[in-house]
């Protein structure tokens, strides 16, 4: 069973996340101030729980773009001092056939780690703090024994995605190695990079 202190901390993080979301523009059409609770129930994991009746097809939540970490954030002025380093590090790596998809993954992974590096100074701190610590049940973390049971039609896709993730990992490690005063090598680690990609 899960440690009660761990569950209590998780619920506290989710309460902070909900406060941050509602306080910065997330709205609901259900008619009450907080009709949706963010919760961490033991039975079903992380998620949303609607506290009022809903109608099929009716909008529940509206989350503005500024509450989302998205790749176009890199074009904002606050990233001017790092943008060139970030782009150059990627383009100096081996390019894949679906470079656009890999580049999008690279940008999102970088942004999540760069915001994580800021700790409480990041606007996204309540969101990042509520994220899972790890993703042990994803296929990338399967043992060789477990992988033999993956549907064979999925294997080429799995391998392709693994290669793409390896490119992202290499480019970000190189970025932190070349500019350690800007990109913390305590944050830009293989484990954290994979965590951010899974997220």
Secondary structure, 3 states (H helix, E strand, C coil): CCCHHHHHHHHHHHHHHHHHHHHCCCEECCCCCCCEEEEEECCCEEEEEECCCCCCCCCCEECCHHHCCCHHHHHCHHHHHHHHHHHHHHHCCCCCCCHHHHHHHHHHHHHHHHHHHCHHHCCCHHHHHCCCCCCCCCHHHCCHHHHCCCCHHHHHHHHHHHHHHHHHHHHHHHHHHHCCCCCCCCCCCHHHHHHHHHC
